[in-house]
Amino acid sequence: MYNFASLADVEAALEQFIPAQLPRPAYTLEQVSALMEYLGNPQDTIKAVHFAGTSGKTSSAYYAAALLQATGKRVGLLTSPHVESLTERVQINLQPLADAVFCTELAAFMNLVDKSGIRVSYAELLYAFAYWEFARLGLDYIVVETGLGGLLDATNVISRADKLCVITDISLDHTTILGKTLAAIAQQKAGIIQQHNEVFTYRQGPQIMQAFETASQQRQAHLHVIARAPEATIRQVAFLPLFQQHNFALVLEVIRFVIDRDNLPALTSQAIQAAARTHIPGRMDVLQVADHTLILDGAHNPHKLGALCQSIEQQYPHQSVAMLVSFIKGGGRNLVDMLQSLIPLQPHVIATVPAGASRHDWYRAAEIAAAAQTAGIISFMAIEDYIAAQQDFLQRPEQVLVVTGSLYALAPMHRFLVQHTGSSPTRH
């Protein structure tokens, strides 16, 4: 029987569910579908908005939850991975479950899973737990972010015809699993589309749109294609970074559709702006540390890094930039391409590896430095020791300090700041 006294106990218990420990393929819906059936398919008891895409889906999911909450509804939010706490993965009205509640509820859920005899992975377990908890609480809506791809992603077990699918920008990422072309990746992302769903996306390249159109036609779904972000929306949220303006504008169109369909209260301009100011962990997360602006952003592919740099240029023009970067291997991402995306900022780059990062296969600092040189980065250095790298980074003379490269590198920096300042740094 599971019984957790703390989140540390939870983390220890979850180790047995890491995919490397499983005697089966990790990327399949077979086990999680069987588990949801055993549980009575709680994921199908609540209206849902389901997000897939290469870039922007986490931010978009947060915005969707905020806008739905602004209509007076109780909203569940399922995202991954977490940045600072495991509890971020199960949120009610944008508030993670309290630690004690998370521990109690997850223990009860894992005891149910044990009784089922179905062996699930780490992600499958936590996604299924979120669906189970949302149903137990009787929420009005759930907002769900895929973990990887769409077609075979463990979140893709919602069969409601009234599900809304939102597919954000597609680029090359996780090519070893999802396919090596934009068309193949788009086809996987479009796998979240079920019979008669409403589907929303920005107009993208021909190969991508063909995949979306084909999937929609096959499942008798209605595809809504938005040519560009409406100017009126952009004016309302001009305070956001450019890439977040782009994400928010798409989400606002989606939620306005929900409002019309479900006869919800209209959104005021004030409510829209408040939702746009929603704090999204690890996405252009701006802190004030002494006299520095510190940005935490888990950009981990060339497209995301390019969008991050563009937004930094827009919001902090003519300011010098230093970056602390760490990258996980895999996904078909090219290290040189990622570093080339940083060149417009002309940053000083410190390459390192987060402490306690043994669960993932990280590039060594020396490998990143070598790629930086090949990419044309002028000012860079490798510091393998993470604590030494953090200390050097925070003492840099540049005005803007950026931690990026992997979401898993952000929490160690936040913990370091808390330990060395005695309190959590101030967010902008």
C-alpha positions as CSV (number, residue, x, y, z in Angstrom):
1,M,0.0,0.0,0.0
2,Y,1.3,3.4,-0.9
3,N,1.3,6.2,1.7
4,F,3.3,9.4,1.1
5,A,4.4,11.8,3.8
6,S,6.1,14.2,1.4
7,L,6.7,14.9,-2.3
8,A,10.2,13.4,-1.8
9,D,8.5,10.1,-0.9
10,V,6.4,10.5,-4.1
11,E,9.4,11.1,-6.3
12,A,11.2,8.0,-4.8
13,A,8.1,5.8,-5.5
14,L,7.8,7.1,-9.1
15,E,11.3,5.9,-9.9
16,Q,9.9,2.4,-10.6
17,F,7.7,3.9,-13.4
18,I,10.6,5.5,-15.4
19,P,10.3,4.1,-18.9
20,A,13.8,2.5,-18.7
21,Q,12.5,0.3,-15.9
22,L,9.5,-1.0,-17.9
23,P,9.6,-4.3,-19.8
24,R,7.6,-2.8,-22.7
25,P,7.7,0.0,-25.2
26,A,7.0,3.4,-23.6
27,Y,5.4,5.1,-26.6
28,T,2.0,3.3,-26.9
29,L,-1.6,3.9,-25.8
30,E,-2.3,0.2,-25.0
31,Q,-1.6,0.3,-21.3
32,V,-3.0,3.7,-20.5
33,S,-6.2,3.0,-22.4
34,A,-6.6,-0.2,-20.5
35,L,-6.1,1.7,-17.2
36,M,-8.6,4.4,-18.1
37,E,-11.2,1.8,-19.0
38,Y,-10.5,0.1,-15.6
39,L,-11.1,3.5,-13.9
40,G,-14.4,4.1,-15.7
41,N,-12.9,6.5,-18.3
42,P,-12.9,9.6,-16.1
43,Q,-11.2,11.6,-18.9
44,D,-14.5,11.5,-20.8
45,T,-16.7,13.0,-18.0
46,I,-15.5,16.7,-18.5
47,K,-15.4,19.0,-21.5
48,A,-11.9,19.3,-22.8
49,V,-9.5,21.5,-24.7
50,H,-6.5,19.4,-26.0
51,F,-3.2,21.0,-27.1
52,A,-0.5,19.5,-29.3
53,G,2.3,21.2,-31.2
54,T,6.1,21.6,-31.2
55,S,6.2,25.1,-29.7
56,G,3.8,27.1,-27.6
57,K,1.5,24.4,-26.3
58,T,2.3,24.8,-22.6
59,S,1.9,28.6,-22.6
60,S,-1.3,28.2,-24.7
61,A,-2.7,25.7,-22.2
62,Y,-2.1,28.1,-19.3
63,Y,-3.8,30.9,-21.3
64,A,-6.8,28.7,-22.1
65,A,-7.2,27.7,-18.5
66,A,-7.0,31.3,-17.4
67,L,-9.6,32.5,-20.0
68,L,-12.0,29.7,-19.1
69,Q,-11.6,30.5,-15.4
70,A,-12.5,34.1,-16.2
71,T,-15.9,32.9,-17.4
72,G,-16.6,31.6,-13.8
73,K,-15.9,28.0,-14.5
74,R,-13.8,25.5,-12.5
75,V,-10.9,24.4,-14.7
76,G,-8.4,21.6,-14.5
77,L,-5.0,22.0,-16.1
78,L,-2.7,19.1,-17.0
79,T,0.8,20.0,-18.3
80,S,4.2,18.4,-18.4
81,P,7.0,18.4,-17.6
82,H,7.0,20.4,-14.3
83,V,9.5,23.1,-13.6
84,E,9.7,23.7,-9.9
85,S,7.3,21.1,-8.4
86,L,5.6,17.8,-9.4
87,T,2.3,19.3,-8.3
88,E,2.3,21.7,-11.3
89,R,1.1,18.8,-13.4
90,V,-2.4,18.8,-11.7
91,Q,-3.8,22.2,-11.3
92,I,-7.3,23.5,-10.3
93,N,-8.0,27.1,-11.4
94,L,-4.3,27.6,-12.1
95,Q,-3.3,26.4,-8.6
96,P,-1.4,23.2,-8.2
97,L,-2.8,20.8,-5.6
98,A,-1.4,21.4,-2.2
99,D,1.5,19.1,-1.4
100,A,-0.4,17.2,1.3
101,V,-3.4,16.8,-0.9
102,F,-1.3,15.7,-3.8
103,C,0.5,13.1,-1.7
104,T,-2.8,11.7,-0.3
105,E,-4.7,11.6,-3.6
106,L,-1.8,10.1,-5.5
107,A,-1.3,7.4,-2.9
108,A,-5.0,6.4,-3.2
109,F,-4.7,6.5,-7.0
110,M,-1.6,4.4,-7.1
111,N,-3.2,1.8,-4.9
112,L,-6.0,1.6,-7.5
113,V,-3.4,1.2,-10.2
114,D,-1.8,-1.7,-8.3
115,K,-5.1,-3.4,-8.0
116,S,-5.6,-3.1,-11.8
117,G,-2.4,-5.1,-12.5
118,I,-1.7,-2.7,-15.4
119,R,1.9,-1.6,-15.7
120,V,2.1,2.0,-16.8
121,S,4.9,4.5,-17.2
122,Y,5.8,7.6,-15.2
123,A,4.0,9.9,-17.7
124,E,1.0,7.6,-18.1
125,L,0.5,7.3,-14.4
126,L,0.6,11.1,-13.8
127,Y,-1.7,11.8,-16.7
128,A,-4.2,9.2,-15.6
129,F,-4.0,10.5,-12.1
130,A,-4.8,14.0,-13.3
131,Y,-7.9,12.8,-15.3
132,W,-9.0,10.8,-12.2
133,E,-8.6,13.7,-9.9
134,F,-10.3,16.2,-12.2
135,A,-13.3,13.8,-12.5
136,R,-13.4,13.3,-8.7
137,L,-13.6,17.1,-8.2
138,G,-16.4,17.5,-10.8
139,L,-14.7,20.3,-12.8
140,D,-16.4,22.1,-15.6
141,Y,-13.5,22.0,-18.1
142,I,-10.1,20.4,-18.4
143,V,-7.2,21.8,-20.5
144,V,-4.7,19.2,-21.5
145,E,-1.2,19.5,-23.0
146,T,0.3,16.5,-24.8
147,G,3.6,15.3,-23.6
148,L,5.1,14.0,-26.9
149,G,3.5,14.0,-30.3
150,G,-0.2,13.4,-30.2
151,L,-1.4,10.2,-31.9
152,L,0.3,7.8,-29.3
153,D,0.7,10.3,-26.5
154,A,-0.6,9.1,-23.2
155,T,-3.0,12.1,-22.9
156,N,-4.8,11.0,-26.1
157,V,-7.5,9.0,-24.5
158,I,-10.3,11.5,-24.6
159,S,-13.1,10.3,-27.0
160,R,-15.6,13.1,-26.5
161,A,-17.0,14.5,-29.8
162,D,-17.1,18.0,-28.3
163,K,-13.4,18.0,-27.5
164,L,-11.6,21.0,-28.9
165,C,-8.1,20.4,-30.5
166,V,-5.6,23.1,-30.7
167,I,-2.4,22.5,-32.7
168,T,0.3,25.1,-32.2
169,D,3.4,25.8,-34.4
170,I,5.1,22.7,-35.9
171,S,8.9,22.4,-36.3
172,L,11.5,19.6,-36.3
173,D,11.8,18.1,-32.9
174,H,11.8,14.6,-31.4
175,T,12.5,13.4,-34.9
176,T,13.8,10.0,-33.8
177,I,10.2,9.2,-32.5
178,L,7.8,11.4,-34.5
179,G,9.5,11.4,-37.9
180,K,12.1,13.3,-39.8
181,T,9.9,15.6,-41.8
182,L,7.5,18.3,-41.0
183,A,4.7,16.3,-42.7
184,A,5.4,13.2,-40.5
185,I,5.5,15.3,-37.3
186,A,2.3,17.2,-38.2
187,Q,0.6,13.8,-38.9
188,Q,1.6,12.7,-35.4
189,K,0.4,15.9,-33.8
190,A,-2.9,15.7,-35.7
191,G,-3.4,12.4,-34.0
192,I,-5.3,14.1,-31.1
193,I,-8.1,14.8,-33.5
194,Q,-11.1,12.5,-32.8
195,Q,-14.5,12.1,-34.5
196,H,-16.4,15.4,-34.9
197,N,-13.9,17.5,-32.9
198,E,-13.4,21.2,-33.6
199,V,-9.7,21.9,-34.5
200,F,-7.9,25.2,-34.4
201,T,-4.5,26.1,-35.8
202,Y,-2.6,29.0,-37.4
203,R,-2.0,28.5,-41.2
204,Q,1.4,26.9,-41.5
205,G,3.4,25.3,-44.4
206,P,1.7,23.2,-47.1
207,Q,3.0,19.9,-45.8
208,I,1.8,20.7,-42.3
209,M,-1.7,21.9,-43.4
210,Q,-2.1,18.8,-45.6
211,A,-1.7,16.6,-42.6
212,F,-4.2,18.6,-40.6
213,E,-6.7,18.7,-43.4
214,T,-6.4,14.9,-44.0
215,A,-6.8,14.1,-40.3
216,S,-9.8,16.4,-40.0
217,Q,-11.5,14.9,-43.1
218,Q,-10.9,11.4,-42.0
219,R,-12.5,12.0,-38.6
220,Q,-15.3,14.4,-39.8
221,A,-13.8,17.1,-37.7
222,H,-14.1,20.8,-38.4
223,L,-10.8,22.6,-39.1
224,H,-10.6,26.3,-38.2
225,V,-7.5,27.9,-39.8
226,I,-6.5,31.3,-38.6
227,A,-4.3,33.2,-41.1
228,R,-2.7,35.4,-38.6
229,A,-3.1,36.8,-35.1
230,P,-5.9,39.4,-35.1
231,E,-4.5,43.0,-34.8
232,A,-7.1,43.9,-32.2
233,T,-5.9,41.1,-29.9
234,I,-2.3,42.0,-30.4
235,R,-3.0,45.5,-29.4
236,Q,-4.6,44.3,-26.2
237,V,-1.6,42.1,-25.2
238,A,1.2,44.1,-26.6
239,F,3.0,43.9,-23.2
240,L,3.6,40.2,-23.9
241,P,6.8,38.8,-25.6
242,L,6.2,38.4,-29.3
243,F,5.9,34.6,-29.2
244,Q,3.4,34.8,-26.4
245,Q,1.3,37.4,-28.3
246,H,1.2,34.8,-31.1
247,N,0.2,32.0,-28.7
248,F,-2.4,34.0,-26.8
249,A,-4.2,35.3,-29.9
250,L,-4.8,31.7,-31.1
251,V,-6.1,30.6,-27.7
252,L,-8.4,33.6,-27.4
253,E,-10.1,32.6,-30.7
254,V,-10.5,29.1,-29.3
255,I,-12.1,30.2,-26.0
256,R,-14.4,32.6,-27.8
257,F,-15.7,29.6,-29.7
258,V,-16.3,27.8,-26.5
259,I,-18.1,30.8,-25.0
260,D,-20.4,30.9,-28.0
261,R,-21.0,27.2,-28.1
262,D,-21.6,26.8,-24.4
263,N,-23.3,30.1,-23.8
264,L,-20.7,31.3,-21.3
265,P,-20.3,34.9,-20.1
266,A,-18.4,37.1,-22.5
267,L,-14.9,38.1,-21.7
268,T,-14.2,41.7,-20.8
269,S,-11.1,43.5,-21.9
270,Q,-9.9,43.5,-18.3
271,A,-10.4,39.7,-18.1
272,I,-8.4,39.2,-21.3
273,Q,-5.5,41.3,-20.1
274,A,-5.5,39.5,-16.7
275,A,-5.4,36.1,-18.4
276,A,-2.5,37.3,-20.6
277,R,-0.5,38.1,-17.5
278,T,-0.8,34.5,-16.2
279,H,2.4,33.3,-14.8
280,I,3.8,30.4,-16.9
281,P,6.7,28.6,-15.2
282,G,9.8,28.4,-17.4
283,R,8.4,30.4,-20.3
284,M,10.0,33.8,-20.6
285,D,9.8,33.8,-16.8
286,V,11.3,37.1,-15.7
287,L,12.9,37.6,-12.3
288,Q,14.7,40.5,-10.7
289,V,18.0,39.4,-9.1
290,A,20.0,42.3,-7.6
291,D,20.5,44.7,-10.5
292,H,20.1,42.0,-13.2
293,T,17.0,40.9,-15.2
294,L,17.0,37.1,-15.1
295,I,15.0,35.2,-17.6
296,L,14.2,31.5,-17.2
297,D,13.0,29.8,-20.4
298,G,13.1,26.2,-21.4
299,A,13.7,26.7,-25.1
300,H,15.2,23.4,-26.3
301,N,15.1,23.5,-30.1
302,P,16.2,26.0,-32.8
303,H,12.6,27.3,-33.3
304,K,12.0,27.9,-29.6
305,L,15.5,29.4,-29.1
306,G,15.0,31.7,-32.1
307,A,11.6,32.9,-30.7
308,L,13.2,33.5,-27.3
309,C,16.0,35.6,-28.8
310,Q,13.5,37.6,-30.9
311,S,11.4,38.4,-27.8
312,I,14.5,39.4,-25.7
313,E,15.5,41.7,-28.5
314,Q,12.0,43.2,-28.5
315,Q,11.7,43.7,-24.8
316,Y,15.3,44.5,-23.9
317,P,16.7,46.3,-26.9
318,H,20.4,47.2,-26.9
319,Q,21.0,45.4,-23.6
320,S,23.9,43.0,-23.2
321,V,23.0,39.4,-22.6
322,A,24.7,36.4,-20.9
323,M,23.3,32.9,-21.2
324,L,23.7,29.8,-19.0
325,V,22.8,26.9,-21.3
326,S,22.3,23.2,-20.8
327,F,21.0,20.7,-23.4
328,I,19.7,17.1,-23.2
329,K,20.8,14.8,-26.0
330,G,18.3,13.1,-28.3
331,G,15.1,14.2,-30.1
332,G,17.0,14.6,-33.4
333,R,18.0,18.1,-32.4
334,N,21.3,19.5,-33.8
335,L,23.4,21.2,-31.1
336,V,25.1,23.6,-33.6
337,D,21.7,24.6,-35.0
338,M,20.5,25.4,-31.6
339,L,23.5,27.5,-30.7
340,Q,23.3,29.3,-34.0
341,S,19.8,30.5,-33.0
342,L,21.5,32.6,-30.2
343,I,23.7,34.6,-32.5
344,P,21.3,37.6,-33.0
345,L,21.8,38.4,-29.3
346,Q,25.6,38.2,-29.5
347,P,25.5,36.7,-26.0
348,H,28.3,35.5,-23.7
349,V,27.5,31.8,-23.3
350,I,28.3,29.6,-20.3
351,A,27.8,25.9,-21.0
352,T,27.2,23.6,-18.1
353,V,25.3,20.5,-16.8
354,P,22.7,20.8,-14.0
355,A,23.6,19.2,-10.7
356,G,21.7,16.0,-10.0
357,A,20.9,15.5,-13.7
358,S,21.7,11.8,-14.0
359,R,18.2,10.8,-15.1
360,H,18.8,12.5,-18.5
361,D,21.6,12.2,-21.0
362,W,23.1,15.7,-21.1
363,Y,25.7,17.2,-23.4
364,R,28.9,17.9,-21.5
365,A,29.9,21.5,-21.1
366,A,32.9,20.9,-23.4
367,E,30.7,19.5,-26.1
368,I,28.4,22.5,-26.0
369,A,31.4,24.9,-26.1
370,A,32.8,23.1,-29.1
371,A,29.4,23.4,-30.9
372,A,29.3,27.1,-29.9
373,Q,32.6,27.7,-31.6
374,T,31.4,25.9,-34.7
375,A,28.1,27.9,-34.7
376,G,30.0,31.2,-34.6
377,I,29.4,32.2,-31.0
378,I,32.2,34.7,-30.3
379,S,32.2,34.7,-26.5
380,F,31.7,31.4,-24.6
381,M,33.1,29.2,-21.9
382,A,32.6,25.7,-20.5
383,I,32.2,25.2,-16.7
384,E,31.4,21.5,-15.9
385,D,30.8,22.2,-12.2
386,Y,27.2,23.5,-12.0
387,I,27.6,25.5,-8.8
388,A,30.7,27.2,-10.1
389,A,28.8,27.9,-13.4
390,Q,25.9,29.5,-11.6
391,Q,28.2,31.6,-9.4
392,D,30.1,32.9,-12.5
393,F,26.9,33.4,-14.4
394,L,25.2,35.5,-11.6
395,Q,28.4,37.7,-11.3
396,R,28.5,38.5,-15.0
397,P,28.4,42.3,-16.0
398,E,25.7,41.8,-18.7
399,Q,22.4,43.5,-18.0
400,V,20.2,40.5,-19.0
401,L,20.9,37.0,-17.8
402,V,19.1,34.1,-19.5
403,V,19.0,30.4,-18.3
404,T,17.8,28.2,-21.2
405,G,18.3,25.0,-23.1
406,S,16.1,22.6,-21.1
407,L,13.2,22.9,-18.7
408,Y,15.0,20.6,-16.4
409,A,17.8,23.2,-15.9
410,L,15.5,25.9,-14.6
411,A,14.5,24.4,-11.2
412,P,18.1,24.0,-10.1
413,M,18.7,27.7,-10.8
414,H,15.6,28.7,-8.9
415,R,16.6,26.6,-5.9
416,F,20.1,28.1,-6.0
417,L,18.7,31.6,-5.9
418,V,16.4,30.8,-3.0
419,Q,19.3,29.2,-1.1
420,H,21.6,32.1,-1.6
421,T,19.2,35.0,-1.1
422,G,17.1,33.4,1.6
423,S,13.8,34.1,-0.3
424,S,12.3,33.5,-3.7
425,P,13.4,36.2,-6.2
426,T,10.8,38.8,-7.3
427,R,9.0,38.1,-10.6
428,H,8.2,40.9,-13.0
